[in-house]
Amino acid sequence: MERRPRRNRRTAITRGFLQETVVQTSNLVQPFFLVDGKKIKDEVKSMPGNYRMSVDHALLEMESCLKLGVRSFILFPAVADKFKDKFATYSIDEANFYLKAFETFKSKFGDDVCLITDVAMDPYSSDGHDGLVQGDTILNDASLPILGEMALAQARAGADIIGPSDMMDGRVGYIRETLDDNGFEDVGIMSYTAKYASAFYGPFRDALDSAPKKGDKKTYQMDPANKREALLEAELDYMEGADYMMVKPALPYLDIIHILKENFNIPIAAYNVSGECSMLTAACQNGWLDYNKAMPEMLTSIKRAGADVIISYFAKSFAELKQKGIVE
């Protein structure tokens, strides 16, 4: 046998020569669930190790992440029902704790952190949908001005990157124009480009109490069976001015991450969603998997598929393992 690939795997040093994919803390984004109030830190039962936090606790958690090298955060609001209405008006209210949180974080950390928002109506909507509801229909074009004003309010509050997760057609272009017209041409857009109507979002909806009150999201989120459609969505978002394109979920859609990476010259993000993380956590808690090996392997697979940015509830934990030398 002239060719023996095993020779190059013989030692840790020679394996290091060949290692093609390395996850760095700079690739990772840690999600936070924010609630109004003070001294609140409630664990999400379906997401062990993840919490709904008031801003005071989130400040401490953010500082802890920064010491580990995780500097990017995506923030989601858990809004009380009394603030929800059909038109998501609380999303642009100056008293909105979510907007105030951006101001607080930026005041404390400045450009040492990158703050990413969530733009969709569902956290603020009494209908629980990402767009404006009329009867049994989610109205696309009528939702765009609401989403545009929401994005503008977030930019004014100090957001670095706007994250439209709503999947309404044309929203990236509408938000880009709104931001530019108001002097926020330097604020980026991380579009949820290929967001699938997935069964893996359940724990996230538990955390935010944002499940639809009626129906589902299949008329605007993508069919899990579809691949070519992701290229269409990506082409539209690219032409409309997206700075990043996201695939959500990540693990069941590694092929989608790969195809977008191969076809577009802007950064590709992937969201390692709540259901994916909860499954792994449950398996590890039951002794079926080794967390210190399985979790880094999960993130490596997402990076290997082509993700430049990985949003994961494991971001801080991965950084801790890296600091301890458990992962390279």
Helices and strands as residue ranges (DSSP letters): G 5-9, H 12-18, G 25-27, E 28-34, E 41-43, E 51-53, H 55-68, E 72-77, G 81-83, G 89-92, H 97-109, G 110-112, E 114-116, E 132-134, E 137-139, G 141-143, H 144-157, E 161-162, H 171-181, E 188-195, G 199-201, H 202-208, H 228-240, E 244-248, G 251-253, H 254-263, E 268-272, H 274-285, H 291-305, E 309-312, H 315-324
